[in-house]
Amino acid sequence: METDKLVKPIRVITVDDHQILRGGIKFLLLAFDDIELVGEAGNGDEAVRLCENLQPDVVLMDLMMMGMNGAEVTKVIRKKYPQIQVLILTSFLDKGLVQKAMQAGAIGYLLKGVSIDELADAIRCAATGRSILAAEVIQALLQPIQPSSPPVYELSRRQAEVLTLLALGLSNEAIAQRMKLSPSTIRHHVSQVLNKLGATNRTEAATRAVRIGCV
């Protein structure tokens, strides 16, 4: 009976609002016989439902999602299903985010771009209750907290307005109607805003908008 337990695959679900990234992880994990991807979720509510229905061993959790963020979802999962371990997999390296995620009950924190072998090892560690942090994360945690003002981005008044509406979840078309501008003009403004904020997508831009007080 003990041998059966040792060879039983680790059941994993992924939680990420980017379908392409979920698909990539799914494909890569096929290389490991001891890890089985049993479900995918695009947001926090789906993740909680999957945990209830599938009872995975490990959840790979993104941090920045619409609705509940990764730390909030982690807290819910760990409270309702303490036997399920949550491993953060994100592109954000921020001391505050790391602390919130770990305080919420995450067992580890990895950055997207980690090798598939490192990810597999982290999943194995999480399944056995061992915490794992990326080296960059450990370095960030060791940095002293320095009080500072929110970063200042040189946005024009119109770009700031676009960012605010974007952060509220409005589509380009809805923003165009609200501001009485053409959709192509709004697309240009959104592109400029993402560039100035150093954001790769609308979700990252919305997160920065909250941090600098646009919403």
C-alpha positions as CSV (number, residue, x, y, z in Angstrom):
1,M,0.0,0.0,0.0
2,E,2.9,2.4,0.8
3,T,4.4,1.7,-2.6
4,D,1.1,2.8,-4.3
5,K,1.2,6.1,-2.4
6,L,4.8,6.7,-3.6
7,V,3.9,6.3,-7.3
8,K,0.6,8.1,-7.2
9,P,1.0,11.2,-9.4
10,I,0.8,14.7,-7.9
11,R,-2.5,16.2,-8.9
12,V,-2.1,19.8,-10.0
13,I,-4.4,22.6,-11.2
14,T,-3.2,25.9,-12.8
15,V,-4.8,29.3,-12.1
16,D,-4.0,32.0,-14.6
17,D,-6.1,34.4,-16.7
18,H,-3.9,33.9,-19.7
19,Q,-5.1,30.8,-21.6
20,I,-1.8,30.5,-23.6
21,L,0.3,30.4,-20.4
22,R,-2.0,27.7,-19.0
23,G,-1.7,25.7,-22.2
24,G,2.1,26.0,-22.1
25,I,2.3,24.7,-18.6
26,K,-0.1,21.9,-19.4
27,F,2.1,20.8,-22.4
28,L,5.4,21.1,-20.4
29,L,4.1,19.0,-17.4
30,L,3.3,16.1,-19.8
31,A,7.0,15.3,-19.6
32,F,6.7,14.2,-16.0
33,D,5.1,10.9,-15.1
34,D,4.8,11.8,-11.4
35,I,2.8,15.0,-12.1
36,E,-0.7,15.1,-13.5
37,L,-2.5,18.3,-14.5
38,V,-6.1,17.7,-13.6
39,G,-7.7,21.1,-14.1
40,E,-7.3,24.8,-15.3
41,A,-8.9,27.9,-14.0
42,G,-9.0,31.4,-15.4
43,N,-10.0,33.2,-12.3
44,G,-10.3,32.9,-8.5
45,D,-13.9,31.7,-8.4
46,E,-13.1,28.9,-10.9
47,A,-10.1,27.9,-8.8
48,V,-12.1,27.5,-5.6
49,R,-14.7,25.4,-7.4
50,L,-12.0,23.2,-9.0
51,C,-10.4,22.7,-5.6
52,E,-13.7,21.6,-4.2
53,N,-14.5,19.2,-7.1
54,L,-11.0,17.9,-7.9
55,Q,-9.1,18.1,-4.6
56,P,-5.7,18.6,-6.1
57,D,-2.5,18.3,-4.2
58,V,-0.9,21.5,-5.5
59,V,-2.3,24.7,-7.1
60,L,-0.1,26.8,-9.4
61,M,-1.4,30.3,-8.7
62,D,-1.0,33.5,-10.7
63,L,-1.1,36.7,-8.6
64,M,-2.6,39.4,-10.9
65,M,-6.1,38.5,-12.1
66,M,-9.3,40.3,-12.5
67,G,-11.7,39.7,-9.5
68,M,-9.9,38.1,-6.6
69,N,-6.1,38.4,-6.9
70,G,-3.9,35.4,-6.3
71,A,-3.2,36.1,-2.6
72,E,-6.9,36.4,-1.9
73,V,-7.7,33.2,-3.7
74,T,-4.8,31.5,-1.8
75,K,-6.3,32.6,1.5
76,V,-9.7,31.2,0.6
77,I,-8.3,27.8,-0.6
78,R,-6.0,27.4,2.4
79,K,-8.8,28.1,4.8
80,K,-11.3,25.8,3.1
81,Y,-8.9,23.1,2.0
82,P,-5.8,23.2,4.2
83,Q,-4.5,19.9,2.7
84,I,-4.1,21.7,-0.7
85,Q,-0.8,23.5,-1.2
86,V,-0.6,26.7,-3.2
87,L,2.5,27.6,-5.2
88,I,2.7,31.1,-6.6
89,L,3.8,31.4,-10.2
90,T,4.0,35.0,-11.3
91,S,5.9,37.6,-13.3
92,F,5.8,40.1,-10.4
93,L,8.8,40.4,-8.1
94,D,7.8,42.8,-5.3
95,K,8.5,42.4,-1.6
96,G,5.0,43.4,-0.6
97,L,3.4,40.9,-3.0
98,V,5.6,38.1,-1.8
99,Q,4.8,38.9,1.8
100,K,1.0,39.0,1.1
101,A,1.1,35.7,-0.8
102,M,3.1,34.0,2.0
103,Q,0.9,35.4,4.7
104,A,-2.1,34.1,2.8
105,G,-0.7,30.6,3.1
106,A,1.3,30.0,-0.1
107,I,4.0,27.4,0.3
108,G,6.3,28.9,-2.4
109,Y,6.8,31.7,-4.8
110,L,8.3,31.3,-8.2
111,L,8.8,33.6,-11.2
112,K,7.5,32.9,-14.6
113,G,10.4,32.0,-16.8
114,V,11.6,29.4,-14.3
115,S,12.8,26.2,-16.1
116,I,10.3,23.3,-16.4
117,D,12.6,21.1,-14.3
118,E,12.7,23.7,-11.5
119,L,8.9,24.0,-11.7
120,A,8.5,20.3,-11.4
121,D,10.9,20.2,-8.4
122,A,8.9,23.0,-6.8
123,I,5.7,21.1,-7.3
124,R,7.2,18.0,-5.7
125,C,8.4,20.1,-2.7
126,A,5.0,21.7,-2.3
127,A,3.2,18.4,-2.4
128,T,5.4,17.2,0.5
129,G,4.8,20.4,2.5
130,R,8.2,21.9,1.8
131,S,8.4,25.6,1.1
132,I,10.4,26.9,-1.9
133,L,11.3,30.4,-3.0
134,A,13.1,31.6,-6.1
135,A,16.5,33.0,-5.5
136,E,15.4,36.4,-6.7
137,V,12.5,36.3,-4.3
138,I,14.8,35.6,-1.3
139,Q,17.0,38.5,-2.4
140,A,13.9,40.8,-2.6
141,L,12.8,39.7,0.9
142,L,16.2,40.5,2.3
143,Q,16.1,44.1,1.0
144,P,15.3,46.6,3.8
145,I,12.0,48.4,3.4
146,Q,12.6,52.0,2.3
147,P,9.7,54.4,2.6
148,S,9.1,56.1,-0.7
149,S,6.4,57.8,-2.7
150,P,4.5,55.9,-5.4
151,P,6.5,56.0,-8.7
152,V,5.7,58.9,-10.9
153,Y,4.9,58.2,-14.5
154,E,4.9,61.0,-17.1
155,L,1.4,60.5,-18.4
156,S,-0.5,63.2,-20.2
157,R,-3.9,64.2,-18.8
158,R,-5.7,62.2,-21.5
159,Q,-3.4,59.2,-21.0
160,A,-4.2,59.3,-17.2
161,E,-7.9,59.4,-18.0
162,V,-7.5,56.4,-20.3
163,L,-5.6,54.5,-17.6
164,T,-8.3,55.2,-15.0
165,L,-11.0,53.9,-17.3
166,L,-8.9,50.9,-18.3
167,A,-8.3,50.1,-14.6
168,L,-12.1,50.2,-14.1
169,G,-12.4,47.3,-16.6
170,L,-13.7,49.3,-19.6
171,S,-13.0,47.9,-23.1
172,N,-11.3,50.1,-25.7
173,E,-14.7,50.6,-27.4
174,A,-16.3,51.7,-24.1
175,I,-13.5,54.1,-23.4
176,A,-13.8,55.5,-26.8
177,Q,-17.5,56.1,-26.3
178,R,-16.9,57.7,-22.8
179,M,-14.2,60.0,-24.1
180,K,-15.9,60.7,-27.5
181,L,-12.7,59.6,-29.4
182,S,-12.2,57.0,-32.1
183,P,-11.3,53.4,-31.1
184,S,-8.1,53.7,-33.0
185,T,-7.1,56.8,-31.0
186,I,-7.9,54.9,-27.8
187,R,-5.8,51.9,-28.9
188,H,-2.9,54.3,-29.5
189,H,-3.3,55.9,-26.0
190,V,-3.5,52.4,-24.4
191,S,-0.3,51.4,-26.2
192,Q,1.4,54.6,-25.0
193,V,0.2,54.0,-21.4
194,L,1.5,50.4,-21.3
195,N,4.8,51.6,-22.7
196,K,5.2,54.4,-20.1
197,L,4.2,52.2,-17.2
198,G,6.4,49.3,-18.4
199,A,3.4,47.0,-18.4
200,T,3.0,44.1,-20.8
201,N,-0.8,44.0,-20.6
202,R,-3.9,45.7,-19.3
203,T,-4.0,43.8,-16.1
204,E,-0.5,45.0,-15.1
205,A,-1.4,48.5,-16.1
206,A,-4.5,48.3,-13.9
207,T,-2.4,47.1,-11.0
208,R,-0.1,50.0,-11.4
209,A,-3.0,52.4,-11.7
210,V,-4.2,51.3,-8.2
211,R,-0.8,51.7,-6.8
212,I,-0.3,55.2,-8.0
213,G,-3.8,56.3,-7.0
214,C,-5.5,56.6,-10.4
215,V,-8.5,54.5,-9.1
